[in-house]
Amino acid sequence: MLMPKKVHTEDWVKSARDAMRVDMAADAKWYMTNRRGSVQLEVRDNGQSQSVMLNYEWSKNDLFKAARRIQKIYENFYSDIGKGNLKKSCKVVESISNKGKIDFDEIFKEFRKFCVTASDKTWNKSYVPVLHKCQELLEKQKGKPSGGEELMISCLEQWEEGSRSRQIAKRVIYKFLEWAVLRAKLSNLYAPVKIQETLKEKRVGYALEDEQVLQLIALEKDQSWQFAFQLLAVYGLRPEELRHLVIKKGINGKELWCIYRKSMGGTKGQKTEPRQLAPLLIKDGKGFIDWKLQERIEKGEELPSLGNSAANGLRKHLERNKNWILFKKQAEIQGESLVPYAFRHRFAKEAHTRSVELGLTLKDIAFVMGHTTEVHQQNYGRFIPTGTFAKFNKQLAA
């Protein structure tokens, strides 16, 4: 009867395997084996078996090096970065030991491909400044950030804490570091962390009155800008939407549409849908004014050049208007802020003021303005009639 052949294990192999297991759980099923003269790492965890070849020879010198590398792989494997993926954990650990120069140009090109929902405009405005700052910090010879939190805070220093621009920059650097570390482009030392900050209190936006819109138009000598003011106020447009107005053939005839798709925020790439526009006419002492705006769009009447940023282009032009400066002071007295969206705010306020007369619901108003009812309530809840003060006013009529 043949007896099973005993396999003799060298003492240095036993020692290397013991060194590998120093910080592992007692029941960890991690094995270092010899496969054709090279080190193979086998892992059995959570009912699954994974294996990977390591770039080490099965020799006395290399095996202890492999043991140290496996300890780091083990740590990463059970972290939020590795998430139980052996190959991913090996890549991340490999990036840590890589002392070569990081090719940021190549990394940024790959990251740009990953950010498929970001337009070129958004990429250049919101991503590029943050990424270049990150590169600058990581290429420093002295004083390089020691970890993800320090790197993120240093990247955000140029933006005011709590500001909208800082919140955008924070999302960008978090997204980039998460992407880069998980793909072993950067060391897992720079894994992103959640940074808690106090948001800057959002100022209440001032809503232009119809008479104020007319005063702005009266002082404007350029007909294309007059046309822009009229469209902004009557249709409640965002400044950027002036560039995206088209005429479509609808069921009941020609319709004016805005085909601009605004990002809805977050990282899922959700955008607002194109929408048909509905007017809320400006009223003067004689009644409602019909400026024939849809017909003028159809005829191709010229609108002003707004530059790279429509909101900034509009703001700079308005600041030359003496009435705008006057209205700005009036808004500040009320504790509100006059911004280019004041035309849009006018539309929201007028829609709710006339909601009973026109039979408009909250859903109707939010729909024609191109956002959700939740967003509408957050931004324009102050205009939604509640009937509360009407109850108090009953005593005056008694």
LOVOKOL-47069 format. One line per field, with one value per residue (C-alpha): residue in three letters; chain; x, y, z. Coordinates in Angstrom, 2 decimals, always signed. Each point is the difference from the previous one (the first is absolute). Layout:
<nodes>
residuo c(Ala:...)
cadena c(A:...)
px c(X:...)
py c(Y:...)
pz c(Z:...)
</nodes>
This chain:
<nodes>
residuo c(Met:Leu:Met:Pro:Lys:Lys:Val:His:Thr:Glu:Asp:Trp:Val:Lys:Ser:Ala:Arg:Asp:Ala:Met:Arg:Val:Asp:Met:Ala:Ala:Asp:Ala:Lys:Trp:Tyr:Met:Thr:Asn:Arg:Arg:Gly:Ser:Val:Gln:Leu:Glu:Val:Arg:Asp:Asn:Gly:Gln:Ser:Gln:Ser:Val:Met:Leu:Asn:Tyr:Glu:Trp:Ser:Lys:Asn:Asp:Leu:Phe:Lys:Ala:Ala:Arg:Arg:Ile:Gln:Lys:Ile:Tyr:Glu:Asn:Phe:Tyr:Ser:Asp:Ile:Gly:Lys:Gly:Asn:Leu:Lys:Lys:Ser:Cys:Lys:Val:Val:Glu:Ser:Ile:Ser:Asn:Lys:Gly:Lys:Ile:Asp:Phe:Asp:Glu:Ile:Phe:Lys:Glu:Phe:Arg:Lys:Phe:Cys:Val:Thr:Ala:Ser:Asp:Lys:Thr:Trp:Asn:Lys:Ser:Tyr:Val:Pro:Val:Leu:His:Lys:Cys:Gln:Glu:Leu:Leu:Glu:Lys:Gln:Lys:Gly:Lys:Pro:Ser:Gly:Gly:Glu:Glu:Leu:Met:Ile:Ser:Cys:Leu:Glu:Gln:Trp:Glu:Glu:Gly:Ser:Arg:Ser:Arg:Gln:Ile:Ala:Lys:Arg:Val:Ile:Tyr:Lys:Phe:Leu:Glu:Trp:Ala:Val:Leu:Arg:Ala:Lys:Leu:Ser:Asn:Leu:Tyr:Ala:Pro:Val:Lys:Ile:Gln:Glu:Thr:Leu:Lys:Glu:Lys:Arg:Val:Gly:Tyr:Ala:Leu:Glu:Asp:Glu:Gln:Val:Leu:Gln:Leu:Ile:Ala:Leu:Glu:Lys:Asp:Gln:Ser:Trp:Gln:Phe:Ala:Phe:Gln:Leu:Leu:Ala:Val:Tyr:Gly:Leu:Arg:Pro:Glu:Glu:Leu:Arg:His:Leu:Val:Ile:Lys:Lys:Gly:Ile:Asn:Gly:Lys:Glu:Leu:Trp:Cys:Ile:Tyr:Arg:Lys:Ser:Met:Gly:Gly:Thr:Lys:Gly:Gln:Lys:Thr:Glu:Pro:Arg:Gln:Leu:Ala:Pro:Leu:Leu:Ile:Lys:Asp:Gly:Lys:Gly:Phe:Ile:Asp:Trp:Lys:Leu:Gln:Glu:Arg:Ile:Glu:Lys:Gly:Glu:Glu:Leu:Pro:Ser:Leu:Gly:Asn:Ser:Ala:Ala:Asn:Gly:Leu:Arg:Lys:His:Leu:Glu:Arg:Asn:Lys:Asn:Trp:Ile:Leu:Phe:Lys:Lys:Gln:Ala:Glu:Ile:Gln:Gly:Glu:Ser:Leu:Val:Pro:Tyr:Ala:Phe:Arg:His:Arg:Phe:Ala:Lys:Glu:Ala:His:Thr:Arg:Ser:Val:Glu:Leu:Gly:Leu:Thr:Leu:Lys:Asp:Ile:Ala:Phe:Val:Met:Gly:His:Thr:Thr:Glu:Val:His:Gln:Gln:Asn:Tyr:Gly:Arg:Phe:Ile:Pro:Thr:Gly:Thr:Phe:Ala:Lys:Phe:Asn:Lys:Gln:Leu:Ala:Ala)
cadena c(A:A:A:A:A:A:A:A:A:A:A:A:A:A:A:A:A:A:A:A:A:A:A:A:A:A:A:A:A:A:A:A:A:A:A:A:A:A:A:A:A:A:A:A:A:A:A:A:A:A:A:A:A:A:A:A:A:A:A:A:A:A:A:A:A:A:A:A:A:A:A:A:A:A:A:A:A:A:A:A:A:A:A:A:A:A:A:A:A:A:A:A:A:A:A:A:A:A:A:A:A:A:A:A:A:A:A:A:A:A:A:A:A:A:A:A:A:A:A:A:A:A:A:A:A:A:A:A:A:A:A:A:A:A:A:A:A:A:A:A:A:A:A:A:A:A:A:A:A:A:A:A:A:A:A:A:A:A:A:A:A:A:A:A:A:A:A:A:A:A:A:A:A:A:A:A:A:A:A:A:A:A:A:A:A:A:A:A:A:A:A:A:A:A:A:A:A:A:A:A:A:A:A:A:A:A:A:A:A:A:A:A:A:A:A:A:A:A:A:A:A:A:A:A:A:A:A:A:A:A:A:A:A:A:A:A:A:A:A:A:A:A:A:A:A:A:A:A:A:A:A:A:A:A:A:A:A:A:A:A:A:A:A:A:A:A:A:A:A:A:A:A:A:A:A:A:A:A:A:A:A:A:A:A:A:A:A:A:A:A:A:A:A:A:A:A:A:A:A:A:A:A:A:A:A:A:A:A:A:A:A:A:A:A:A:A:A:A:A:A:A:A:A:A:A:A:A:A:A:A:A:A:A:A:A:A:A:A:A:A:A:A:A:A:A:A:A:A:A:A:A:A:A:A:A:A:A:A:A:A:A:A:A:A:A:A:A:A:A:A:A:A:A:A:A:A:A:A:A:A:A:A:A:A:A:A:A:A:A:A:A:A:A:A:A:A:A:A)
px c(+0.00:+1.41:+0.21:-0.67:+3.21:+0.95:+0.94:+2.86:-0.40:+3.14:+0.35:+0.31:-3.34:-1.67:+1.58:-1.16:-3.54:+0.00:+1.21:-2.82:-2.60:+1.25:-2.87:-2.59:-3.07:+0.59:-2.52:+1.15:+0.24:+2.92:+2.61:+3.38:+0.87:+2.65:-1.22:+2.69:+2.66:-2.05:-2.12:-3.73:-2.41:-3.23:-2.90:-3.18:-2.44:-3.77:-0.57:+2.18:+3.48:+2.36:+3.62:+2.65:+3.62:+2.45:+3.15:+2.31:+2.11:-0.47:+3.32:+1.15:+0.66:-3.15:-2.41:+0.42:-0.50:-3.15:-1.19:+0.30:-1.83:-2.80:-0.48:-0.75:-2.26:-1.87:-0.54:-1.27:-2.17:-2.18:-0.11:-2.61:+2.43:+0.68:-3.48:+0.94:+1.44:+3.44:+1.18:-1.09:+1.76:+3.20:-0.11:-0.54:+2.89:+2.18:-0.69:+1.17:+3.36:+0.41:+2.45:-0.03:-1.28:-3.78:-1.15:-2.76:-0.72:-0.84:-1.97:-2.09:-0.72:-1.30:-2.03:-1.53:-1.24:-1.50:-1.91:-2.26:-2.82:+2.17:-0.13:+3.22:-1.16:-0.56:+3.28:+2.05:-1.81:-0.54:+2.45:+3.21:+0.83:-0.44:+2.01:+2.87:+0.13:+0.07:+2.88:+1.90:-0.28:+1.00:+3.03:+1.44:+3.48:-0.64:-3.20:-1.95:-3.41:+0.29:-3.48:-3.32:-1.53:+2.98:+0.12:-3.70:+0.12:+3.05:-1.71:-3.03:+1.83:-0.54:-3.79:-1.94:-1.28:-3.70:-0.21:-1.68:+3.26:+1.78:-2.71:+0.44:+3.79:-0.36:-2.15:+2.56:+3.06:-1.89:-1.11:+3.51:+1.81:-2.52:+0.39:+3.81:+0.58:-2.40:+1.78:+3.46:+0.85:+0.84:+1.03:-2.81:+1.56:-2.02:-3.34:-2.67:-1.84:-3.28:+0.76:-2.72:-0.34:-2.53:-1.82:-0.17:-3.52:-1.72:-1.27:-3.60:-0.27:-1.81:-2.92:-0.32:-3.38:-1.59:+0.58:+3.70:+0.35:-1.53:+2.40:+2.99:-1.22:-0.64:+3.65:+1.38:+0.99:+1.01:-3.06:+1.53:+0.37:-3.55:-1.12:+2.04:-1.55:-3.49:+0.61:+1.59:-2.91:-2.94:+1.20:+1.98:+3.16:+3.39:+2.60:+1.59:-3.38:+0.01:+2.36:-2.31:-3.39:-1.65:-3.37:-1.67:-3.15:-2.44:-3.49:-1.62:+2.49:+3.44:+1.53:+2.98:+2.36:+3.19:+2.23:+2.71:+0.63:+1.31:+1.89:-2.10:+3.10:+1.55:+2.08:-2.66:-0.03:-3.69:-1.13:-3.20:-2.18:-0.68:-3.26:-2.70:-0.08:-3.09:-0.18:-0.98:-0.38:+1.33:-2.70:+0.13:-2.64:-1.98:-0.02:+2.08:+2.68:+0.37:+3.49:-0.59:+3.04:-0.67:-0.48:+3.23:+1.93:-1.47:+1.16:+3.50:+0.21:+3.50:+0.83:+3.12:+3.31:+0.26:+3.60:+1.17:-2.25:-3.49:-0.65:+3.23:-0.56:-3.49:+1.17:+2.80:-2.39:-2.67:+2.52:+0.30:-3.71:-0.66:-3.39:+1.59:+2.35:-2.99:-1.99:+3.02:+0.03:-3.73:+0.51:+2.78:-2.30:-2.42:+2.80:-0.09:+2.45:-0.58:+1.56:-0.64:-2.49:-2.24:-1.94:-0.63:-0.96:-2.53:-1.59:-0.29:-1.51:-2.47:-1.00:-0.91:-1.68:-2.25:-0.29:-3.68:-0.90:+1.73:-0.70:+3.71:+1.22:+3.46:+0.77:-1.06:+2.29:+2.99:-0.49:+0.05:+3.02:+1.91:+0.64:-1.58:-2.63:+2.55:+2.50:-2.80:-1.09:+3.58:+0.58:-3.43:-1.91:-0.32:-2.24:-2.41:-3.27:-0.93:-3.10:+1.44:+0.12:-3.35:-1.50:+1.51:-1.15:-3.62:-0.10:+0.56:-3.00:-2.22)
py c(+0.00:+3.34:+2.69:+3.70:+1.78:+2.66:+3.34:+1.66:+3.73:+2.05:+1.91:+3.31:-0.67:-0.61:+3.16:+2.10:-1.35:+0.73:+3.55:+0.43:-0.95:+2.25:+2.53:-2.27:-1.42:-3.47:-1.56:+1.93:-2.31:+1.68:-2.23:+0.62:-2.84:-0.94:+0.02:-0.80:+1.80:+3.15:+1.11:-0.49:+1.54:-1.89:+1.39:-1.74:+2.49:+0.34:-3.25:+1.08:-0.98:+2.52:-0.28:+2.21:-0.39:+2.32:+1.27:-1.93:-3.11:-2.97:+0.59:+0.74:+3.68:+0.70:-1.93:+2.34:+2.98:-1.65:-0.53:+3.72:+0.86:-2.46:+1.65:+3.28:-1.75:-1.60:+3.41:+1.51:-3.02:+0.61:+3.80:+2.17:+0.25:-3.67:-1.19:-3.67:+0.15:-1.62:+1.27:+3.55:-0.13:-1.19:+2.88:+2.56:-1.34:-0.10:+3.71:+0.81:-1.64:+1.67:+2.83:+1.15:+3.38:+0.16:+0.79:+2.45:+0.93:-3.61:-0.44:+3.11:-1.18:-3.32:+1.75:+2.30:-3.08:-1.27:+3.27:-0.52:+2.19:+3.11:+2.37:+1.61:+3.24:-1.66:-1.90:+3.14:+2.11:-2.42:-2.90:+1.39:+2.55:-2.66:-2.65:+2.38:+0.98:-3.68:-0.59:+3.00:-1.33:-3.57:+1.13:+2.05:-1.07:+1.10:+0.31:-2.48:-0.89:-3.09:-1.36:+0.43:+2.37:+2.36:-0.09:+0.80:+2.88:+1.48:-0.27:+1.90:+2.88:+2.43:-0.19:+1.63:-2.53:-0.63:+1.56:-1.71:-0.02:-1.76:-2.65:-0.70:-0.17:-2.39:-2.37:+0.12:-0.81:-2.78:-1.54:+0.21:-1.49:-2.81:-0.79:+0.25:-2.06:-2.80:-0.32:+0.14:+3.28:+1.51:-1.48:-1.00:+2.45:+2.54:-1.75:+2.73:+0.67:+1.72:+3.57:+1.61:+3.74:+2.65:+1.16:+3.71:+1.25:+0.49:+3.54:+0.48:+0.95:+3.25:-0.22:+2.90:+1.72:+0.60:+3.74:-0.59:-2.23:+2.80:+2.54:-2.19:-0.29:+3.76:+0.77:-2.63:+1.43:-3.28:-1.70:-3.49:+0.46:+1.33:-3.19:-2.07:+1.74:-0.57:-3.71:-0.53:+1.61:-1.31:-3.63:-0.21:-1.10:-0.80:+2.26:-2.96:-0.94:+3.09:-1.95:-3.01:+1.30:-1.76:-0.16:-3.43:-1.11:-1.18:-1.51:+3.43:+1.86:+1.47:-0.09:+1.70:-2.47:+0.15:-2.97:+0.76:-2.93:+1.15:-2.37:-1.07:-0.40:-3.12:-2.54:-1.91:+2.36:+0.85:+3.06:+1.98:-0.76:+2.44:+1.81:+2.02:+3.54:+1.79:+3.81:+2.15:+3.40:+3.21:+2.45:+3.79:+2.61:-0.83:-3.79:-2.97:+0.64:-2.43:+0.43:-2.77:-1.84:-3.37:+1.56:+1.95:-3.17:-1.68:+2.89:-0.32:+3.35:+0.48:-0.56:+1.43:-1.84:-1.33:-1.26:-3.29:+0.33:+1.27:+0.89:+2.00:+1.68:+1.04:+1.15:+2.18:+1.66:+0.61:+1.65:+2.80:+0.73:+2.74:-1.45:-3.40:+1.66:+1.71:-3.24:-1.75:+2.44:-0.51:-3.77:+0.32:+2.05:-2.93:-2.43:-1.48:-0.32:+1.35:-2.34:-0.77:-2.68:+2.84:-0.19:-3.71:+0.74:+2.51:-2.77:-2.33:+2.72:+1.07:-3.62:-0.58:+3.40:-0.87:-3.73:+0.17:+2.24:-2.27:-3.31:-0.78:-2.72:-0.22:-2.81:+2.17:+2.85:-2.23:-1.79:+3.14:+1.30:-3.20:-1.48:-2.39:+0.98:-0.70:+2.46:+2.52:-0.20:+0.42:+3.11:+1.56:-1.27:+3.56:+0.84:-2.90:+1.35:-1.64:+2.00:+0.51:+3.79:+0.22:-1.41:+2.82:+2.60:-1.04:+2.21:+3.06:-0.88:-0.60)
pz c(+0.00:-1.07:+2.70:-0.80:-0.87:+2.51:-1.49:+1.84:+0.47:+0.41:+3.28:-1.87:-1.70:+3.37:+1.39:-2.96:+0.29:+3.73:-0.72:-2.50:+2.64:+2.84:-0.26:-1.58:+1.69:+1.41:-2.39:-3.08:-3.00:-1.73:-1.59:-1.60:-2.40:-2.52:-3.57:-2.57:+2.01:+0.67:+2.96:-0.31:+2.52:+0.61:+2.03:+1.08:+1.45:+0.23:-1.91:-2.93:-1.10:-1.64:-1.04:-1.53:-1.04:+1.75:-1.61:+2.37:-0.47:+2.30:+1.73:+3.52:-0.70:-2.02:+2.20:+2.99:-2.31:-1.30:+3.59:+0.73:-3.21:+0.84:+3.40:-1.79:-2.48:+2.92:+1.63:-3.26:-0.80:+3.05:-0.38:-1.73:-2.91:-0.70:+0.95:-0.15:-3.51:-0.01:-3.39:+0.82:+3.38:-1.67:-2.48:+2.74:+2.07:-3.11:-0.56:+3.53:-0.58:-3.39:+0.52:-3.63:-1.16:-0.35:-3.53:+0.88:-3.62:-0.76:+3.21:-0.68:-3.55:+1.33:+2.70:-2.63:-1.87:+3.25:+0.55:-3.00:+1.32:+0.46:-2.96:-1.23:+1.59:+3.38:-0.28:-0.65:+2.58:+2.89:-0.45:-1.49:+2.77:+2.70:-1.85:-0.71:+3.67:+0.95:-2.43:+1.37:+3.57:-0.86:-2.00:+2.86:+1.11:+3.58:+1.97:-2.14:+1.55:+2.17:-0.68:-1.74:+2.53:-0.01:-3.80:-0.31:+2.50:-1.75:-3.39:+1.30:+1.68:-2.89:+0.34:+2.83:+2.52:-0.32:-3.48:-2.93:-1.97:+2.86:+0.19:-3.72:+0.36:+2.94:-2.06:-2.81:+2.15:+1.83:-3.29:-1.48:+3.01:+0.31:-3.70:+0.04:+3.15:-0.96:-3.32:+1.59:-1.72:+3.40:+3.31:+2.33:+2.44:-1.97:+0.29:+0.38:+3.23:+0.79:+1.10:+2.08:-0.52:+0.90:-3.10:-0.65:+0.62:-3.33:-0.47:-1.04:-3.67:-0.75:-2.46:-2.41:-0.17:-3.40:+0.27:+0.72:-3.08:-2.08:+1.53:-0.87:-3.59:-0.22:+0.88:-2.38:-3.38:-1.65:-1.53:+0.30:+3.75:+0.27:-1.73:+2.47:+3.05:-1.40:-0.60:+3.42:+1.84:-2.03:-0.17:+3.25:-1.79:+1.43:-1.69:-1.86:-1.46:-2.22:-2.26:-0.35:-1.18:-2.96:-1.69:-0.23:-1.75:+2.65:+0.00:+0.12:-2.15:+0.47:+3.48:+1.63:+1.67:+2.04:-0.86:+2.59:+2.35:+3.34:+2.28:+2.97:+2.18:+1.53:-1.94:-1.94:-2.96:+0.35:-1.94:-0.36:-3.01:-2.88:+0.68:-1.70:+1.32:+1.34:+0.34:+2.96:-1.63:+1.50:+1.07:-0.12:+0.86:-3.14:+0.34:-1.18:-2.63:-2.90:-1.42:-2.58:+1.34:-1.59:-3.44:+0.40:+0.90:-3.07:-2.20:+1.44:+1.79:+1.36:+3.66:+1.67:+0.28:+3.55:+0.03:+1.49:+3.05:-0.76:+3.65:+0.27:-3.36:+1.05:+3.43:-1.41:-2.43:+2.63:+2.30:-2.58:+0.36:+2.60:+0.88:+0.72:+2.51:+1.62:+0.20:+1.50:+2.92:+0.49:+0.11:+2.60:+2.25:-0.11:+0.83:-3.49:-2.88:-3.52:-2.56:-3.71:+1.08:+1.29:-3.30:+0.64:+3.60:-1.34:-2.07:+3.02:+2.19:-2.68:-0.69:+3.63:+0.30:-2.94:+0.74:+1.04:-2.94:-2.52:+1.76:+0.36:+2.36:+1.55:-2.44:-2.96:+1.01:+0.73:-3.33:-2.17:+1.93:-0.72:+3.43:+2.51:+2.54:+2.76:-1.51:-0.50:+3.61:+1.20:-2.11:-0.31:+3.00:+1.25:-2.95:+0.48:+1.48:+3.30:+0.95:+3.49:-0.11:-1.76:+3.19:+2.06:-2.52:+0.51:+3.09:-2.19:-2.14:+3.01)
</nodes>
